[in-house]
């Protein structure tokens, strides 16, 4: 039985921290699920950490659905959130509803996330009216990086900080079941968290949010080109993988791998007949 949005909301009421992580493929999602993480985001961050783009802008619905399906297949208990990519909910309410519907119907996830505050509330409300849970995302919204002038901390001025609180309130009113706060000052995130009744999930928003989300490649040390200040590396999988790959490379080159332990047998009869028909070295 998968986690429900009501259980996520209850966690805020009960003061229980909400753990959320991204995942993009079957095997990794399976591990994250087995650890007990109740919320998994198939983030459009996959554009950078899986597909090698320099931003989330080129990510398409097709790519998101492809990865969402894999994550859904790998999980049993987590609530899976599909991240709506750039320009799939911006042009019209109809686009927003249709693409959110694709995530649920085709992708098999249980909720969608979209970026923006007051400006996207009509879309949030209409998607929720269709029975699709929506997670909001405010503060640093990477799909607007060009407009924001880069990936930097947001809401530092009094006007921008007040706007962030208003955005959170508007998203709650529109029916969002949770709100991601990305790259905002910790004390402001605490005020937002106290102001709204739905859970806030922080990423670079300090310890007082109701929950935390991280890009899995960042915390496992798998994406080392750029490690955000807010990420903590719990492992260095890059080094572990490099050493394993080097060992494999050398063993194949040296004829050490494979051995008879990694090989399949053939019956003596078949081998004898083969040897009579073909010249073999061994
Ligand atoms: O795409 C993503 O991974 C995200 C998280 C950073 C919240 O939006």
Boltz pocket constraint, residues with backbone or C-beta under 6 A from the ligand:
constraints:
  - pocket:
      binder: B
      contacts: [[A, 22], [A, 41], [A, 42], [A, 43], [A, 44], [A, 45], [A, 46], [A, 83], [A, 137], [A, 180], [A, 182], [A, 203], [A, 213], [A, 214], [A, 215]]
      max_distance: 6.0
